[in-house]
Amino acid sequence: MFNQEKDKEKKSMKDKLPKKPQMPKNGFNFYWIYVAIIVAVIAIQFIDFNSVAREIDFGKFENTMLKTGDIDKLVVVNKEICEIYLKPSSLEKPEYKDIAQKPYGNGKNLGPHYYFTIGSVDSFEKKLSEAQANVSPENRVNVVYETRKNWGGDIITWLLPFILLILFWIFIFRRMGGGGGAGGQIFNIGKSRAALFDPEDKIKVTFKDVAGLEEAKEEVMEIVEFLKNPAKFTKLGGKIPKGALLVGPPGTGKTLLAKAVAGEAGVPFFSLSGSDFVEMFVGVGAARVRDLFNQAKQKAPSIIFIDEIDAVGRSRGRGSFTGANDERENTLNSLLVEMDGFGTNSGVIILAATNRPDVLDSALLRPGRFDRQISIDKPDIIGREAIFKVHMKNLILAPEVNVKNLSEQTPGFAGAEIANVCNEAALIAARKNKTQIDTQDFHDAIDRVIGGLEKKNKIISPEEKNIVAYHEAGHAVVGWFLEHTDPLVKVSIVPRGIAALGYAQYLPKEQFLHTTEQMLDSMCMALGGRAAEEIVFGRISTGALSDLERITKMAYSMVTIYGMNKRIGNISFYDPQQSEYGFTKPYSESTAQAIDEEVKKIIEDAYNVTKKLLYNKRNELEIVAQELLKKEVIFDQDIERLIGKRPYQKHTSNPEPLALEEKTEQQTEAPEKSTL
């Protein structure tokens, strides 16, 4: 009963609160007012509202007006134009009816009624005197000379550039301040750009939509539970965490988890990116930080979510000159003070996300600012299965689709990649005019995500196709007969992506530590393609580019990072801080030469082992290559049927989230001497 009364009271309070005004869909643009004012001012200078004087030539003036005595006076203006004023009695004549009245209103037109242009004053006076020689004295007219100034035009000439300059600066400041609205005025450039989501906004994303992140969800759900029921924690003396940092690779669901917090917390939620603090003006970033926290304090309890915080939270002093005024550092200093300074932000929780925690400032990561660092890694097989189920809710699936099998075939896939696989499978099925999405559609989608778009129109010569087939067969055979290599899933020689002419997919084991034997066997497997080309064709090609890149990095890691070399010893030159003190090579030239020699020796030994193995398995290499040329895509069952079971077959229950993929690379630039 008590809870029901409390809910009713909250509901009545919400009804009393003023509702947020809804912005019109097609709002009026005030810039049109500026344009209308400028056009009106310019138009006034060219419109005479007192008369509609018509231009005539001197002959008509002499014959039809001067001789008939209709002219009252002549006024020469600025020695350029002669204005003709008719007598009031002459305006009653039929030929002047069209100009007798004012153009605006019903009053009489007092003139000028006509005008003509004079060449010069002397020639005009001479022609006028000759014309009036034959006119009766009572009809002769006098000429008045006037000098007139266009004050309005002169003022506009001086003021118009300043008006345009002011309007231009107003436009620039409105753009830099975020457009129209409260934050878009010229003096509001330091206002926060955070998007506010109130509980009334009804954000639809909840924790049910987040799969594969169970540990991270528990950490974040505890913060939400604290906001909903703080007495549960405070009665034991606990305090609410001030901040939580979500750390993980791209596509693992950091932003999605923050959306779920916004949908579940039921408190004001401020969302913005780290780049929103960055501006070209000095002090703007710090001002926006202060304004953001002021807004959050006014609506406390509230949550602030800063996505990609590494844009503003990089380590201070790195890459800047001594004594320089770094705007980014000033913004970070302001953020540090607001998060945990003298002014305690009671009721304001900070959520942030980044995929580069190594570049963040140590002062930002300490407890008191970010009390929790929540690691969000790529999902395992159980997490991938849960993510598939979430993204398959709205898909029309065939009965034979097995979610568990799909999760086993996608090792190393993040949540965003699994969502892409589901969407691609739906598009592929629709392209084939199917009514349901079957297993083959998912397989095609996985191939596209791993290797890229299938290049059906790419023309490959039979000789190149033969080389690719033996190259991929070399990978498969070497990996099949080595003990510490990962199980093979599929081999393909179908061209995909930009430069991949073929690839081999493996199923990594669920492990986090790798021994020297495992790394050496992996290097031998990667060199299998190059060794097969040399054995079969007696020459090598550029197809082993990605293989050579991988084994080179692996060999240098064994020697310089993991201490797996007897000559160099148990020494690691790994610098997790990216050489904060400026040491890019913390060893002597002789040590560098020894490292290069040992790396070269490791790779040469692995290559010799690989060639020896393929010489002994020459028949198996030929069988697998011919099967690839025939089918283009073969699976582990096909290899087992062709060359027998794997000698070191081991059961892998859960694959590790790091898939090894071998790709035959196509050289982007033609070599000086082609070997094909």
C-alpha positions in Angstrom: 0.0 0.0 0.0 2.8 2.4 0.9 4.5 1.8 -2.5 1.3 2.3 -4.4 0.6 5.7 -2.6 4.2 6.7 -3.3 3.8 5.9 -7.0 0.6 7.9 -7.1 2.3 10.8 -5.5 5.2 10.7 -8.0 2.7 10.5 -10.9 0.8 13.5 -9.6 4.0 15.5 -9.2 5.0 14.7 -12.8 1.6 15.9 -14.0 2.1 19.2 -12.3 5.5 19.7 -13.8 5.4 21.9 -17.0 5.8 19.8 -20.1 8.7 20.4 -22.4 7.6 22.5 -25.4 7.6 20.7 -28.7 9.6 22.4 -31.4 7.7 22.8 -34.7 8.8 20.5 -37.5 9.2 23.3 -40.0 10.3 26.2 -37.9 10.6 29.7 -39.4 14.1 30.8 -40.3 14.9 34.3 -38.9 17.5 34.9 -41.6 14.7 35.6 -44.0 13.9 38.7 -41.9 17.4 40.1 -42.5 17.1 39.5 -46.2 13.7 41.2 -46.4 15.0 44.3 -44.5 18.0 44.7 -46.8 15.9 44.3 -49.9 13.3 46.8 -48.7 16.0 49.4 -47.8 17.6 49.1 -51.3 14.2 49.2 -53.0 13.2 52.4 -51.3 16.2 54.1 -53.0 14.9 53.3 -56.5 11.2 54.0 -56.0 9.7 57.5 -56.0 6.3 57.3 -54.2 5.4 60.9 -55.2 5.3 60.6 -59.0 5.6 58.4 -62.0 7.5 60.7 -64.3 7.9 59.4 -67.8 10.8 59.9 -70.1 10.3 61.7 -73.4 12.6 63.1 -76.1 13.3 66.8 -76.8 11.2 66.8 -80.0 8.0 65.7 -78.3 8.7 68.2 -75.5 9.0 71.0 -78.1 6.1 70.2 -80.3 3.4 68.9 -78.0 4.1 70.7 -74.7 6.2 73.8 -75.2 4.2 75.2 -78.2 0.8 74.5 -76.6 1.7 76.2 -73.4 1.1 73.2 -71.1 4.4 73.6 -69.2 4.5 75.3 -65.9 8.2 75.1 -65.2 11.4 73.2 -66.0 13.9 72.0 -63.3 17.4 70.9 -64.3 18.6 68.5 -61.6 22.4 68.0 -61.0 23.0 69.3 -64.6 21.9 65.9 -66.0 18.1 65.6 -66.1 15.4 68.2 -67.0 12.1 67.6 -65.1 8.9 68.9 -66.7 6.1 70.2 -64.5 2.7 70.7 -66.3 0.1 73.3 -65.4 -2.8 72.1 -63.3 -5.2 73.2 -66.0 -3.3 71.2 -68.6 -3.6 68.0 -66.6 -7.3 68.0 -67.4 -6.6 67.4 -71.0 -7.3 63.9 -72.3 -3.7 63.2 -73.4 -2.5 63.7 -69.8 -5.2 61.7 -68.0 -2.9 58.8 -67.3 -0.6 60.9 -65.2 -3.1 63.3 -63.7 -3.5 61.2 -60.5 -0.9 60.0 -58.0 0.3 56.5 -58.4 -0.6 55.7 -54.7 -3.8 57.2 -53.3 -6.4 59.4 -55.0 -4.6 62.8 -54.8 -3.5 64.9 -57.8 0.0 64.3 -59.2 2.0 67.5 -58.6 4.9 66.4 -60.6 7.4 66.2 -62.1 5.3 64.6 -64.9 8.0 64.1 -67.6 11.7 64.2 -67.9 14.5 64.0 -70.5 18.2 63.8 -70.3 20.4 66.7 -71.3 23.9 66.4 -72.8 25.3 69.5 -71.2 23.9 72.8 -69.8 25.2 75.0 -72.6 23.8 72.8 -75.4 20.5 72.5 -73.5 20.1 76.3 -73.1 20.9 76.8 -76.8 18.3 74.3 -78.0 15.8 75.7 -75.5 16.3 79.3 -76.6 15.9 78.2 -80.3 12.7 76.3 -79.5 11.2 79.2 -77.5 11.9 81.7 -80.3 8.7 80.6 -82.1 6.6 80.4 -78.9 4.4 83.2 -77.7 5.8 85.2 -74.7 3.1 84.0 -72.3 3.9 80.4 -73.0 7.6 80.7 -72.5 9.0 78.9 -69.4 11.9 79.6 -67.1 14.5 77.1 -66.1 15.4 76.4 -62.5 18.7 74.7 -61.7 18.9 72.5 -58.6 21.5 70.3 -56.9 20.0 67.4 -55.0 21.7 64.9 -52.7 20.4 61.4 -52.1 20.9 61.2 -48.4 19.3 57.8 -48.1 21.5 56.3 -50.8 24.6 57.9 -49.2 23.7 56.5 -45.8 23.0 53.1 -47.2 26.3 53.2 -49.1 28.2 53.7 -45.8 26.1 51.5 -43.5 25.4 48.5 -45.8 28.9 47.1 -45.5 28.8 47.3 -41.7 25.3 45.7 -41.6 26.4 42.9 -43.8 29.6 42.3 -41.7 27.5 42.2 -38.5 25.1 39.8 -40.0 27.9 37.6 -41.2 29.5 37.4 -37.8 26.1 36.6 -36.2 25.8 33.8 -38.7 29.3 32.5 -37.9 28.8 32.6 -34.2 25.4 30.9 -34.4 27.0 28.1 -36.4 29.9 27.7 -34.0 27.5 27.8 -31.1 25.5 24.9 -32.3 22.9 26.5 -34.6 19.6 28.0 -33.4 18.1 27.6 -30.0 19.3 28.5 -26.5 22.8 27.2 -27.2 23.2 28.9 -30.6 23.3 32.6 -29.6 26.5 34.6 -29.9 27.2 34.6 -26.2 26.3 31.0 -25.6 29.2 29.4 -27.4 30.5 28.0 -24.1 27.2 26.2 -23.4 27.3 22.4 -23.2 26.3 20.4 -26.2 25.1 17.4 -24.3 21.8 15.8 -25.3 19.5 15.4 -22.3 17.3 12.3 -22.0 14.7 12.7 -19.3 12.7 9.7 -18.0 9.7 11.0 -20.1 11.7 10.4 -23.3 11.0 6.7 -22.9 14.3 5.3 -24.3 13.5 1.8 -25.6 16.9 0.1 -25.1 17.1 -1.9 -21.9 19.5 -4.5 -20.4 17.5 -7.2 -22.2 18.9 -5.9 -25.5 22.5 -6.2 -24.3 23.8 -9.8 -24.6 27.2 -11.3 -24.1 28.3 -8.7 -21.5 27.1 -10.4 -18.3 29.9 -9.3 -16.0 29.8 -5.7 -17.3 26.0 -5.6 -17.0 26.3 -6.6 -13.4 28.7 -3.8 -12.6 26.5 -1.2 -14.4 23.2 -2.6 -13.1 24.5 -2.0 -9.5 24.9 1.7 -10.3 21.3 1.8 -11.6 20.1 -0.1 -8.5 21.9 2.4 -6.3 20.0 5.3 -8.0 16.7 3.4 -7.7 17.2 2.2 -4.1 20.0 4.1 -2.4 19.0 3.1 1.1 20.0 -0.5 0.4 23.7 0.6 0.2 23.8 3.7 2.4 22.5 1.9 5.5 25.8 -0.1 5.5 27.9 3.0 5.1 28.6 2.6 1.4 28.8 5.5 -1.1 27.7 5.6 -4.7 30.6 5.2 -7.2 31.5 8.5 -8.8 32.3 7.1 -12.2 32.7 4.0 -14.3 34.9 3.7 -17.4 33.9 1.2 -20.1 37.0 -0.1 -21.8 37.0 -2.4 -24.8 37.7 -2.9 -28.5 35.4 -1.2 -31.1 32.1 -2.8 -31.7 31.9 -4.7 -28.4 28.8 -2.8 -27.1 30.1 0.1 -24.9 27.7 2.7 -26.2 24.8 0.1 -26.3 25.4 -0.6 -22.6 25.2 3.2 -21.9 21.9 3.4 -23.8 20.6 0.6 -21.6 21.6 2.5 -18.5 19.7 5.6 -19.9 16.7 3.4 -20.5 16.8 1.7 -17.1 18.0 4.3 -14.6 14.9 6.6 -14.7 17.0 9.7 -14.0 18.2 12.6 -16.3 20.9 11.3 -18.7 23.3 13.6 -20.4 25.0 12.1 -23.4 27.8 13.7 -25.5 31.1 12.9 -27.2 34.6 13.8 -26.1 35.0 15.9 -29.3 32.1 18.1 -28.3 34.4 19.9 -25.8 37.0 20.7 -28.5 36.6 24.1 -30.1 38.8 26.6 -32.0 38.5 29.3 -29.3 40.5 29.3 -26.1 38.6 28.5 -23.0 35.5 27.2 -24.7 36.1 23.5 -23.8 36.6 24.3 -20.1 33.4 26.5 -20.1 31.4 23.7 -21.7 32.6 21.3 -19.0 31.5 23.6 -16.2 28.2 24.2 -17.9 27.6 20.5 -18.3 28.2 19.7 -14.6 26.1 22.7 -13.5 23.2 21.3 -15.5 23.8 17.8 -14.1 23.9 19.2 -10.5 20.6 21.0 -11.0 18.9 17.8 -12.1 20.7 15.5 -9.6 20.6 12.6 -9.3 21.7 12.3 -12.9 24.2 10.5 -15.1 26.7 12.0 -17.6 27.9 9.7 -20.4 31.0 10.9 -22.3 31.7 8.7 -25.4 35.2 8.5 -26.8 36.7 10.3 -23.8 40.2 9.8 -25.2 39.5 12.8 -27.5 39.8 15.1 -24.4 41.4 12.9 -21.8 44.8 12.2 -23.3 47.9 12.4 -21.1 49.0 15.9 -20.4 52.5 17.0 -21.6 52.7 14.4 -24.4 53.4 15.9 -27.8 53.2 19.6 -26.6 55.8 22.3 -26.4 57.0 23.6 -23.0 55.1 26.7 -22.0 52.5 26.2 -24.7 48.8 27.0 -23.9 47.2 23.7 -24.8 43.4 24.1 -25.0 42.9 20.3 -24.7 44.9 20.3 -21.5 42.8 23.2 -20.1 39.7 21.3 -20.9 41.0 18.1 -19.2 42.0 20.1 -16.1 38.5 21.5 -15.8 37.1 18.0 -16.2 39.4 16.7 -13.5 38.3 19.4 -11.1 34.6 18.9 -11.8 34.8 15.2 -11.3 36.7 15.3 -7.9 37.6 18.7 -6.7 36.6 20.9 -3.7 33.1 21.1 -5.0 31.7 17.6 -4.5 29.2 16.6 -7.2 26.8 14.7 -5.0 24.3 12.7 -7.1 26.2 13.0 -10.4 27.6 9.8 -11.8 30.1 9.8 -14.7 30.0 7.1 -17.4 32.7 7.1 -20.1 33.7 4.8 -22.9 37.0 4.4 -24.8 38.9 1.9 -26.8 42.3 3.5 -26.1 42.8 3.4 -22.3 46.6 3.5 -22.8 46.5 7.1 -23.9 44.4 8.4 -21.0 45.9 10.6 -18.3 46.7 8.8 -15.0 44.9 11.5 -13.0 41.7 10.7 -14.9 41.9 7.0 -14.1 42.4 7.1 -10.4 39.7 6.1 -7.9 37.6 9.0 -6.9 37.1 10.0 -10.5 36.5 6.6 -12.2 36.1 4.2 -9.3 35.5 1.3 -11.7 37.1 0.3 -14.9 34.8 -2.2 -16.6 36.5 -4.3 -19.3 34.3 -5.2 -22.2 36.1 -7.8 -24.3 35.0 -9.7 -27.4 32.5 -12.4 -26.5 33.2 -16.1 -26.1 31.1 -18.8 -27.7 28.3 -18.4 -25.1 28.2 -14.7 -25.5 28.1 -14.9 -29.3 25.2 -17.3 -29.1 23.3 -14.8 -26.9 24.1 -12.0 -29.2 22.9 -14.0 -32.2 19.6 -14.6 -30.4 19.1 -10.9 -29.8 19.7 -9.9 -33.4 17.6 -12.8 -34.7 14.4 -11.7 -33.0 13.0 -9.9 -36.0 14.4 -12.3 -38.6 12.3 -14.9 -40.4 14.5 -18.0 -40.0 14.4 -21.4 -41.5 13.9 -24.3 -39.1 17.4 -25.8 -39.7 19.2 -22.6 -38.6 21.4 -23.6 -35.6 22.5 -20.6 -33.5 25.1 -22.6 -31.6 26.8 -23.7 -34.9 26.9 -20.1 -36.1 28.5 -19.0 -32.9 31.2 -21.7 -33.3 31.9 -20.5 -36.8 32.4 -16.8 -35.9 35.4 -16.8 -33.5 36.7 -13.4 -32.8 33.5 -11.6 -33.9 32.4 -8.6 -31.8 28.8 -7.7 -31.2 28.7 -5.2 -34.1 30.1 -7.8 -36.5 27.5 -10.4 -35.4 24.8 -7.8 -36.0 26.3 -7.2 -39.4 26.3 -10.9 -40.2 22.5 -11.2 -39.3 21.7 -8.1 -41.5 23.8 -9.4 -44.4 22.1 -12.8 -44.2 18.7 -11.1 -44.4 19.8 -9.1 -47.4 21.3 -12.1 -49.2 18.1 -14.1 -48.7 16.0 -11.2 -50.0 18.3 -10.9 -53.0 17.6 -14.5 -53.8 13.8 -14.0 -53.4 13.6 -16.4 -50.5 10.8 -16.4 -47.9 13.1 -17.6 -45.1 16.8 -17.1 -44.1 18.5 -20.4 -44.2 21.9 -21.6 -43.0 23.6 -21.0 -46.3 22.7 -17.4 -46.2 24.4 -17.0 -42.8 27.5 -18.8 -44.2 27.6 -16.4 -47.1 27.3 -13.5 -44.8 30.1 -14.8 -42.6 32.3 -15.2 -45.6 31.6 -11.6 -46.7 32.4 -10.2 -43.2 35.7 -12.2 -43.0 37.0 -11.9 -46.6 34.9 -9.1 -48.1 32.6 -9.0 -51.0 32.9 -11.9 -53.5 34.4 -10.7 -56.7 32.5 -12.8 -59.3 33.6 -10.6 -62.2 37.3 -10.6 -61.3 39.1 -12.2 -64.2 41.9 -14.5 -63.0 44.1 -16.4 -65.4 44.4 -20.2 -65.0 48.0 -19.8 -64.0 47.2 -17.4 -61.2 44.3 -19.6 -60.0 46.7 -22.6 -60.0 49.2 -20.6 -57.8 46.4 -19.5 -55.4 45.2 -23.1 -55.1 48.6 -24.5 -54.2 49.3 -21.6 -51.9 46.1 -22.2 -49.8 46.7 -25.9 -50.0 50.1 -25.4 -48.4 48.5 -23.5 -45.5 46.0 -26.3 -45.0 48.5 -29.2 -45.2 51.1 -27.7 -42.9 48.4 -26.7 -40.3 46.9 -30.2 -40.6 50.1 -32.1 -39.7 51.5 -29.7 -37.0 50.7 -30.4 -33.4 50.2 -26.9 -32.0 48.2 -25.2 -34.8 44.5 -24.3 -34.6 41.9 -26.6 -36.2 41.0 -25.8 -39.8 37.5 -24.7 -40.6 37.5 -23.8 -44.3 39.7 -23.0 -47.3 38.6 -20.9 -50.2 40.2 -19.6 -53.4 37.2 -17.4 -54.4 38.4 -13.8 -54.8 37.0 -11.5 -52.1 37.5 -7.9 -50.9 40.0 -5.5 -52.4 43.1 -7.7 -52.6 42.3 -11.1 -51.1 42.5 -13.9 -53.7 41.9 -16.7 -51.2 41.8 -17.3 -47.4 41.9 -20.0 -44.8 39.7 -19.9 -41.7 40.8 -21.5 -38.4 39.1 -22.2 -35.1 41.4 -21.0 -32.3 41.5 -22.8 -29.0 40.1 -21.2 -25.8 43.4 -20.1 -24.2 45.1 -17.0 -23.0 48.7 -18.1 -22.8 50.8 -19.2 -25.8 54.0 -21.2 -25.6 57.1 -21.0 -27.8 56.1 -24.2 -29.7 52.6 -22.8 -30.5 54.0 -19.6 -31.9 56.6 -21.4 -34.0 54.0 -23.8 -35.4 51.8 -20.8 -36.2 54.7 -19.3 -38.1 55.3 -22.5 -40.0 51.6 -22.6 -40.9 51.7 -19.0 -42.2 54.8 -19.8 -44.3 53.1 -22.9 -45.8 51.8 -20.9 -48.8 55.1 -19.4 -49.8 56.9 -22.8 -49.3 54.3 -24.6 -51.5 54.8 -22.1 -54.3 58.6 -22.6 -54.2 58.3 -26.5 -54.1 55.6 -26.8 -56.9 56.5 -24.0 -59.3 60.2 -23.3 -58.4 59.4 -19.6 -57.9 57.5 -17.4 -55.5 54.8 -14.7 -55.9 53.6 -11.7 -54.0 50.7 -13.6 -52.6 52.3 -14.1 -49.2 52.2 -10.5 -48.2 49.9 -10.8 -45.2 51.6 -14.0 -44.1 55.1 -12.3 -44.1 53.7 -9.3 -42.2 52.2 -11.5 -39.5 55.3 -13.8 -39.0 57.6 -10.8 -38.9 55.6 -9.1 -36.1 55.3 -12.5 -34.3 59.1 -13.1 -34.5 60.0 -9.6 -33.2 57.4 -10.1 -30.4 59.1 -13.3 -29.4 62.5 -11.7 -29.2 61.8 -8.1 -28.0 58.6 -8.5 -25.9 58.1 -12.0 -24.6 61.8 -12.9 -23.9 61.6 -16.2 -25.9 65.1 -16.1 -27.3 68.2 -17.5 -25.6 70.7 -15.0 -27.1 68.7 -11.9 -26.1 67.5 -13.4 -22.9 64.6 -12.7 -20.6 64.3 -9.0 -21.5 61.3 -7.1 -22.7 61.5 -3.8 -24.5 57.7 -3.3 -24.5 56.6 0.2 -23.5 52.9 0.3 -22.6 53.1 4.1 -22.2 54.2 4.6 -25.8 57.6 6.0 -24.9 56.4 8.7 -22.5 60.0 9.7 -21.8 61.0 9.8 -25.4 62.9 6.5 -25.6 62.0 4.9 -28.9 64.8 2.4 -28.9 66.0 1.6 -25.3 68.9 -0.6 -26.4 72.3 -0.2 -28.2 73.0 -0.7 -31.9 74.8 -4.0 -31.2 71.6 -5.3 -29.4 69.5 -4.1 -32.3 71.8 -6.0 -34.7 71.5 -9.1 -32.5 67.7 -8.8 -32.5 67.6 -8.5 -36.3 69.8 -11.6 -36.6 67.8 -13.7 -34.2 64.5 -12.7 -35.9 65.9 -13.7 -39.3 67.2 -17.0 -37.9 63.8 -17.8 -36.4 62.0 -17.2 -39.6 64.6 -19.1 -41.7 64.4 -22.1 -39.4 60.6 -22.1 -39.5 60.7 -21.9 -43.3 63.1 -24.8 -43.5 60.8 -26.9 -41.3 57.8 -26.0 -43.4 59.6 -26.9 -46.7 60.7 -30.2 -45.2 57.2 -31.1 -44.1 55.7 -30.2 -47.5 58.4 -32.3 -49.3 57.3 -35.3 -47.2 53.6 -34.5 -47.8 54.0 -33.7 -51.5 51.2 -36.1 -52.5 48.7 -34.7 -49.9 49.5 -31.2 -51.1 48.7 -32.2 -54.7 45.4 -33.8 -53.7 44.2 -30.8 -51.6 45.2 -28.4 -54.4 43.4 -30.3 -57.1 40.2 -30.5 -54.9 40.4 -26.7 -54.4 40.7 -26.1 -58.2 37.7 -28.4 -58.6 35.3 -27.0 -55.8 37.0 -23.6 -55.0 35.8 -24.0 -51.3 36.5 -27.0 -49.1 35.9 -27.7 -45.4 37.7 -29.7 -42.8 35.5 -32.8 -43.5 36.7 -32.7 -47.1 40.4 -32.6 -46.1 39.8 -35.5 -43.6 38.2 -37.5 -46.5 41.1 -36.7 -48.8 44.2 -37.1 -46.7 42.9 -38.8 -43.5 42.3 -37.7 -39.9 44.5 -35.1 -38.3 47.3 -36.8 -36.2 47.0 -34.3 -33.4 43.2 -33.8 -33.4 42.0 -32.1 -30.2 38.6 -31.2 -29.0 38.0 -27.4 -28.8 34.9 -26.6 -26.8 35.1 -22.8 -26.7 37.1 -20.9 -29.4 39.2 -18.0 -28.3 37.9 -14.6 -29.5 40.9 -14.1 -31.7 40.5 -15.9 -35.1 43.5 -16.5 -37.3 42.9 -15.9 -40.9 45.3 -16.5 -43.8 44.8 -14.4 -46.9 46.5 -14.6 -50.2 47.3 -11.0 -51.0 47.2 -9.4 -54.4 50.0 -6.9 -54.9 48.6 -3.4 -55.5 51.6 -2.2 -57.5 53.1 -4.3 -60.3 56.7 -5.5 -59.5 59.6 -4.5 -61.6 60.0 -8.0 -62.9 56.9 -10.1 -62.9 57.3 -13.8 -61.9 53.9 -14.8 -63.3 
